Amino acid sequence: MENNVLVMIPGPTPVVESIRQEMARPIQAFGDPRFVADYKALIDELGALFHCGGRTFPLAGTGTLAMEMAIANTTKRGDSVLIVSNGFFGDRFIDICERKGLQADVLSAEWGSAVSPEEIDRKLSEKNYAAVTVTHVDTSTAVVAPIAEIGKVMAKHPGTIYIVDGVAATAGEYADVDGMGIDVMFTGSQKCFGVCSGMFILWAGQRALDRRRSLGVIPEYYVDFEKWIPIMDNPAKYFATPAVNLVWALKEATAIIREEGLQARAVRHRRNADAAAKALESIGFTILAKPGCRASTLSVAIYPAGVDDGAFRSHMLQEGVVCAGALGAYAGKAFRLGHMGNITENEMIVGLAAVERSLKACGADVELGRAVGVYMAEMKK
Ligand SMILES: *Cc1c(COP(=O)(O)O)cnc(C)c1O
């Protein structure tokens, strides 16, 4: 059974065969001219695809390391950072900032809604902030932040670096680094890119690179932009060993994304998420995120009364689908269903069918086929 489990957590996401094949290739030396050319091509493609005129860093490490890289290169001890938090992952920045000796001010939304661009504007007018962090999709709440509108607000505050955590969003939700006035954006390989975990991509615009240069020597070593820029120019040089096979996998993932088109991919994610929400609502779930700020990459669905979280998720597993538990105040009251990256309509149908069967096994009055029927009808529209 182990091999047949469909992974519908908010990352890792299903990995398609052509990406898996890249990870199974015989290893090459990181200085092999063939690998160097592949890595360079990936760096350039990722920069072009997401419209980043600065630097693009696809490196070994997870999304959390990218969060640290963003802060390390744009702030110095004593600076203030405004953390816009729509949930658990927004809050993670507080700890990262406080450990570095930064003053972390937090603008939080109630779980299920998003902080508005107006509130951010107001806060930025009151005090000088070195940086603002915004979580594009907070994976705890499945709330999407209006990053383009926030970008317009940021244009009024040119001294503040705009950092977007795109880990559960980028290549699902639409993003355009330079076009949206984003200074730093990053994601992890295991979310919308549909690769295994182990790499992150961080895009740094010109203003972020200028900020880094103004800081002189920074305390952090591995995540220092200045250490990596010569490598990104010429990956034949050594700083720290690249994750060779994951670079190939990411290159294949990027080719898939380019072929589909970023806009088309965002539209696909939107339609899919809207259909999934209707399907889940049709069998008694309540979607945590309010309409208007619902992410397209995952759903957090609150159980109908009387359904036990542990029992539901263990039935899901028996049905061959793994979903995730909810976090924070919603732990035990909701589950999280990832539907990002290269997930297909057929996989969605399998996932929703498992939800129906599991709900029924938990004693709920469910008409089998209802959610799946709603999903298919919505996707036909
Ligand atoms: C998953 C996630 C992270 C953390 O990424 P890791 O790869 O687990 O370190 C950060 N932010 C968001 C929004 C995420 O979804």
The ligand as a MOL file (V3000), in Angstrom:
LIG
                    3D

  0  0  0     0  0            999 V3000
M  V30 BEGIN CTAB
M  V30 COUNTS 15 15 0 0 0
M  V30 BEGIN ATOM
M  V30 1 C 6.2050 24.9530 3.9530 0
M  V30 2 C 6.3120 26.4050 4.2350 0
M  V30 3 C 7.4600 26.9900 4.7920 0
M  V30 4 C 8.6050 26.1840 5.3150 0
M  V30 5 O 9.2400 25.4670 4.3110 0
M  V30 6 P 10.1330 24.2080 4.7020 0
M  V30 7 O 10.5630 23.7150 3.3510 0
M  V30 8 O 9.2600 23.2700 5.4390 0
M  V30 9 O 11.2630 24.6940 5.5190 0
M  V30 10 C 7.4990 28.3550 4.9390 0
M  V30 11 N 6.4720 29.1270 4.5750 0
M  V30 12 C 5.3550 28.6050 4.0440 0
M  V30 13 C 4.2500 29.5140 3.6540 0
M  V30 14 C 5.2350 27.2300 3.8640 0
M  V30 15 O 4.1180 26.7070 3.3470 0
M  V30 END ATOM
M  V30 BEGIN BOND
M  V30 1 1 1 2
M  V30 2 1 2 3
M  V30 3 2 2 14
M  V30 4 1 3 4
M  V30 5 2 3 10
M  V30 6 1 4 5
M  V30 7 1 5 6
M  V30 8 2 6 7
M  V30 9 1 6 8
M  V30 10 1 6 9
M  V30 11 1 10 11
M  V30 12 2 11 12
M  V30 13 1 12 13
M  V30 14 1 12 14
M  V30 15 1 14 15
M  V30 END BOND
M  V30 END CTAB
M  END
